[in-house]
Amino acid sequence: MSTDRVSMAQSSPRREPFSSSFQEVAMQSGTSYPPRLARGLAVIAIAMLIAAPTNGDVVYQTDFDSLTPGQTEPYPGAAGQDGWYRMLAEGDALGEIQDAIADGGQSLHLHTAETVPPGLQTISSRETGIVPLSNVGIISLSVDFYASSSNLGAINNFLSAFSVAGGPHPGFEIIGFGLGAGNGTSKAETGLNVSLGMFDGSTNNDPITLTVGQGLAWDAWHSISISLDQFADTWLSITVDGQTQSLLGYQPVRSFDGTQWLRGQQIETLNAAITPDDLGGIRSDDDVYFDNVILTTQPVPEPSSAILLGLGAAGLIASMRRHHEGRSGRRDRPGRRSARFSTSTNPVRIRSQREFFES
């Protein structure tokens, strides 16, 4: 809906602008709406527009292309690297901004070596500033990723993750995903597998059974988008390489504060990690690349929108009832065609919200 139409409808003392577009709909079918009915429909449409989800607030977005190439450095990070810093990297492990492997331009690269002690993570992080989630509904994360290993025939684990963490004190995972392979079977056979965790009421980080993002190709770019509803406390969906799976009903992961499992209430940090493993006494050099990161939030709809929608619906029902009773109570004059409303002989198609506001 154009801003011109909104301002005209809200500022003009006349009521015709609210009903004029609905009259256009009616004219296409040969029927006109009474003013009260048209105004009721207009109120509902406006309420739906107010309550409709937007593209969300961007918490962080980068394609790494404009960042200064080179290894990440300890907090607060190297100049020109947009705040990305080395949280942890020991020995031959590293995190870096580079252009050798990227989904166009540059990407964030994490490397762990077979010389690094098993379980010792390599982590590159970036602070987002404190983003409160008290009035946030949907949280969405989209990332492109690429993984490789020096020994795909080995059965040791490939372990990597990209996550968003926060508070009220650091350590709470807000949203994120894992990448894994191997675990007793050759990594070439298992392929690369996406993983998500859930809270089942007593146990945290239980794996969700996924039908997408499994057996992915090595040494190739893939895309993932995940979303959850912070307010409703449920995962929503996951999409990997264009394939989507609903996650409704799965509770997002918690963190233990010493006495109970809690959801984080603010976003603070982005973390990219890779972890070496020596299952079966075998080690390997493993690499992961992340690109085109987008983290967004959407606010919980304001109660006023729901109230406005309810009032519009109530007014619409009352107007339709009065309109119907008034017409059915009149006798048709001899020789005069009945003007009685009939959906079967004179259907009126109410256009969708999008059709109406694009008219």
C-alpha positions in Angstrom: 0.0 0.0 0.0 1.4 3.4 -0.9 2.1 5.9 1.8 -0.1 8.4 -0.1 -3.1 6.2 0.2 -2.4 5.7 3.9 -2.0 9.4 4.7 -5.1 10.3 2.7 -7.2 7.7 4.5 -6.0 8.8 7.9 -6.1 12.6 7.5 -9.2 13.3 5.4 -12.4 14.0 7.4 -14.4 12.4 4.6 -15.0 8.6 4.8 -15.1 7.8 1.1 -11.3 7.0 0.8 -11.8 4.1 3.2 -14.4 2.5 1.0 -13.5 3.7 -2.5 -11.1 0.9 -3.3 -13.5 -1.7 -2.0 -16.1 -0.2 -4.2 -13.8 -0.8 -7.1 -13.7 -4.4 -6.2 -17.5 -4.5 -6.0 -17.8 -2.7 -9.4 -15.9 -5.5 -11.1 -18.6 -8.0 -10.0 -21.6 -5.6 -10.5 -22.3 -5.1 -6.7 -21.6 -2.2 -4.4 -20.9 -2.4 -0.7 -22.9 -0.3 1.8 -20.6 2.3 3.5 -20.6 0.5 6.9 -19.5 -2.8 5.2 -16.8 -1.1 3.2 -15.5 0.7 6.3 -15.4 -2.6 8.2 -13.4 -4.3 5.4 -11.1 -1.3 5.3 -10.4 -1.5 9.1 -9.6 -5.2 8.8 -7.3 -4.6 5.9 -5.4 -1.9 7.7 -5.1 -4.1 10.8 -3.7 -6.9 8.7 -1.2 -4.5 7.1 0.0 -3.3 10.6 0.3 -6.9 11.9 1.9 -8.3 8.8 5.5 -9.5 9.3 8.2 -7.3 7.8 11.6 -8.3 6.6 12.8 -7.8 10.1 15.6 -5.8 11.8 19.1 -6.7 10.6 21.3 -7.4 13.6 24.3 -8.2 11.5 25.0 -8.8 7.8 28.3 -9.3 5.9 29.7 -10.9 2.8 33.3 -10.3 4.1 34.2 -8.8 0.7 35.1 -5.3 2.0 37.1 -6.6 5.0 40.9 -6.5 5.2 42.3 -10.0 4.4 44.5 -11.7 6.9 44.4 -13.7 10.1 42.0 -12.6 12.8 43.7 -11.2 15.9 42.8 -11.2 19.6 40.0 -9.0 20.8 39.1 -6.3 19.6 40.5 -7.7 16.3 42.6 -6.4 13.5 41.8 -3.0 11.8 39.6 -3.3 8.8 38.1 -6.7 9.8 34.8 -5.4 11.0 35.3 -6.5 14.6 36.0 -10.2 13.9 38.6 -11.4 16.3 40.4 -14.6 17.4 38.7 -16.1 20.4 40.8 -19.2 20.3 43.4 -20.7 17.9 46.4 -22.8 19.1 49.4 -24.1 17.3 48.8 -24.5 13.5 45.1 -23.6 13.8 43.9 -20.2 12.5 41.0 -18.0 11.6 41.3 -15.6 8.7 39.6 -13.4 6.1 40.7 -14.7 2.7 39.7 -14.9 -1.0 41.1 -18.3 -2.1 37.8 -20.0 -1.4 34.7 -17.8 -1.2 31.2 -17.6 -2.5 32.3 -14.5 -4.5 34.8 -12.1 -3.0 36.0 -13.2 0.4 35.0 -15.4 3.2 35.8 -16.3 6.8 38.1 -19.4 7.0 38.7 -21.5 10.1 41.5 -24.2 10.0 42.4 -26.9 12.5 45.4 -29.2 12.0 46.1 -32.8 12.9 48.8 -31.4 15.3 46.2 -29.6 17.4 45.1 -31.5 20.5 41.7 -33.2 20.0 38.8 -31.1 21.3 40.8 -27.8 21.3 38.5 -25.5 19.3 39.4 -22.8 16.9 37.0 -19.9 17.3 36.5 -16.6 15.5 34.0 -14.2 17.0 32.3 -10.9 16.6 30.4 -8.8 19.1 27.0 -7.5 18.0 26.4 -5.2 21.0 23.6 -6.1 23.3 20.3 -6.8 21.4 17.4 -7.4 23.9 15.0 -10.2 23.0 12.2 -9.2 25.4 10.0 -8.0 22.5 11.4 -10.2 19.7 9.4 -12.9 18.0 11.2 -14.4 15.1 15.0 -14.8 14.9 16.5 -15.9 11.6 20.0 -16.8 10.6 21.3 -17.4 7.0 24.8 -18.5 6.2 26.7 -20.0 3.2 29.3 -22.7 4.2 32.0 -24.8 2.6 33.8 -27.7 4.2 36.9 -29.8 3.4 39.1 -32.4 5.1 42.6 -33.7 4.3 41.4 -37.3 4.8 37.9 -38.1 3.7 38.6 -41.8 4.1 39.2 -41.4 7.8 36.5 -42.2 10.4 37.3 -39.4 12.8 34.8 -36.7 13.4 34.5 -33.5 11.4 33.0 -30.9 13.8 32.1 -27.3 13.1 29.5 -24.8 14.1 28.1 -21.3 13.6 26.1 -19.9 16.4 24.7 -16.7 18.0 25.2 -16.4 21.7 24.2 -14.0 24.4 23.0 -13.3 27.9 21.7 -12.3 30.4 25.3 -13.4 31.0 27.6 -14.8 28.2 27.2 -18.4 27.2 23.5 -18.8 26.2 23.1 -20.1 22.7 20.3 -18.1 21.0 20.4 -19.8 17.5 22.9 -21.8 15.5 23.7 -25.0 13.6 26.4 -27.6 13.5 28.2 -29.4 10.7 29.4 -33.0 11.2 30.8 -36.1 9.5 32.6 -39.3 10.2 31.9 -40.6 13.8 33.0 -44.1 13.1 32.3 -44.2 9.3 34.4 -42.6 6.7 33.7 -39.0 6.1 33.4 -39.7 2.4 30.6 -42.1 3.1 28.6 -40.0 5.5 29.0 -36.8 3.6 28.6 -33.5 5.4 25.6 -33.3 7.7 23.8 -30.3 9.3 22.7 -30.6 12.9 20.3 -28.7 15.2 19.7 -29.1 18.9 16.6 -28.9 21.0 15.4 -28.9 24.6 13.0 -31.7 25.4 12.0 -30.5 28.8 14.8 -32.1 30.8 17.7 -32.8 28.4 19.4 -30.1 26.4 21.0 -30.2 23.0 19.1 -33.4 21.9 19.5 -33.7 18.1 16.5 -32.9 15.9 15.9 -35.5 13.3 16.5 -33.7 10.0 15.5 -34.7 6.5 17.4 -31.8 4.9 21.0 -30.9 4.9 22.2 -34.5 5.1 24.9 -36.2 3.0 26.0 -32.9 1.5 29.0 -32.7 -0.9 32.4 -31.8 0.4 34.4 -29.0 -1.2 31.2 -27.3 -2.4 29.2 -24.2 -1.3 25.9 -24.8 0.5 23.4 -22.4 2.0 21.4 -22.7 5.2 18.5 -20.6 6.7 17.1 -21.4 10.1 14.5 -19.6 12.1 12.8 -19.8 15.5 10.1 -18.0 17.4 11.6 -16.7 20.6 8.3 -15.6 22.0 6.5 -18.9 21.3 9.6 -20.9 22.3 9.7 -23.1 19.2 11.9 -23.7 16.2 10.1 -22.7 13.0 12.0 -24.1 10.0 15.3 -25.0 8.3 16.1 -24.6 4.6 19.3 -26.1 3.1 20.1 -25.7 -0.5 16.4 -24.8 -1.2 14.9 -27.8 0.6 12.8 -26.8 3.6 11.7 -28.7 6.7 9.2 -27.5 9.3 10.5 -27.6 12.9 7.3 -26.4 14.7 7.0 -27.9 18.2 10.7 -28.4 18.8 11.9 -26.1 21.7 15.2 -24.2 21.1 18.2 -25.1 23.2 18.8 -23.8 26.7 21.8 -23.1 28.8 22.2 -24.2 32.5 22.6 -21.3 34.9 23.5 -23.6 37.9 19.9 -24.3 39.0 17.8 -24.5 35.8 17.7 -24.6 32.0 17.0 -21.1 30.6 16.7 -19.4 27.2 19.0 -16.5 26.5 17.3 -13.1 26.5 19.8 -11.0 24.5 22.1 -11.4 21.5 25.7 -10.5 22.1 28.1 -12.5 19.9 28.5 -14.4 16.6 30.8 -17.5 16.9 32.3 -19.6 14.1 34.2 -22.7 15.3 35.9 -25.9 14.2 37.1 -28.7 16.5 39.7 -31.4 15.8 39.0 -35.1 16.6 41.1 -38.3 16.7 38.4 -41.0 16.8 40.1 -44.3 15.9 43.5 -42.8 16.5 43.2 -40.9 13.2 43.6 -37.1 12.8 43.2 -34.8 9.8 43.5 -31.2 8.7 40.0 -29.8 8.5 38.7 -26.5 7.1 35.4 -24.6 7.1 34.4 -21.4 5.3 31.5 -19.1 6.1 30.1 -16.4 3.8 27.0 -14.2 3.3 26.0 -14.1 7.0 22.6 -12.5 7.8 21.1 -12.3 11.3 17.7 -10.7 11.7 14.9 -10.3 14.3 11.2 -9.5 14.0 9.3 -7.9 16.8 6.2 -9.5 18.4 3.1 -7.9 16.9 1.6 -5.1 19.0 -1.6 -5.9 20.9 -3.2 -2.9 19.3 -3.1 -4.5 15.9 -5.0 -7.5 17.2 -7.6 -5.3 18.9 -8.0 -3.3 15.7 -8.5 -6.5 13.7 -11.1 -7.7 16.2 -13.0 -4.4 16.1 -13.0 -4.4 12.3 -14.3 -8.0 12.2 -17.0 -7.3 14.7 -18.2 -4.2 12.8 -18.1 -6.1 9.6 -20.3 -8.9 11.0 -22.8 -6.4 12.5 -23.0 -4.4 9.2 -23.5 -7.6 7.1 -26.3 -8.7 9.5 -28.1 -5.4 9.3 -27.7 -5.2 5.6 -29.1 -8.7 5.2 -32.0 -8.2 7.6 -32.9 -4.9 6.0 -33.1 -6.4 2.5 -34.8 -9.7 3.5 -37.5 -7.8 5.4 -38.8 -5.8 2.4 -41.4 -7.2 0.1 -40.6 -7.2 -3.6 -42.9 -4.9 -5.5 -44.9 -6.6 -8.3 -43.0 -6.5 -11.6 -39.8 -5.4 -9.9 -36.7 -7.6 -9.7 -35.7 -8.6 -6.2 -32.6 -6.8 -4.9 -32.1 -9.5 -2.3 -28.5 -10.4 -1.8 -27.5 -13.8 -3.1 -24.0 -15.2 -3.2 -25.0 -17.9 -5.6 -26.3 -15.5 -8.3 -24.1 -12.5 -7.8 -20.8 -13.5 -6.2 -18.4 -10.9 -4.9 -14.8 -11.9 -4.8 -12.9 -10.1 -2.1 -9.4 -9.7 -3.3 -6.5 -10.7 -1.1 -4.6 -8.1 1.0 -1.8 -8.0 -1.6 -4.1 -7.6 -4.5 -6.0 -4.7 -2.8 -3.0 -2.7 -1.7 -1.3 -3.1 -5.1 -4.4 -1.8 -6.9 
